[in-house]
Amino acid sequence: MPNDPYYKLIKDKKYDTFWKAHSRRRPVNYFTEEFKDLFTRMVAYNPSDRPKIEEIAAHPWVKGSVCTHS
């Protein structure tokens, strides 16, 4: 995994670049800021920086509206 470019971006805390790469070929605002915040925290390189399950459950993205397909 250390050679994976996305892993390196997370390890180096280059989250803006990580999200820019993942947003290519997707509609504008495909990933909400709340989602990006939660995901970024959950995959933090240092495990002590990751949220506890209670923090995840209380996060605004988890508490927010549920997306449905028309």
Secondary structure by P-SEA (a helix, b strand, c coil): ccccaaaaaaaacaaaaaaaaaacccccccccaaaaaaaaaaacccccccccaaaaaacccccccccccc
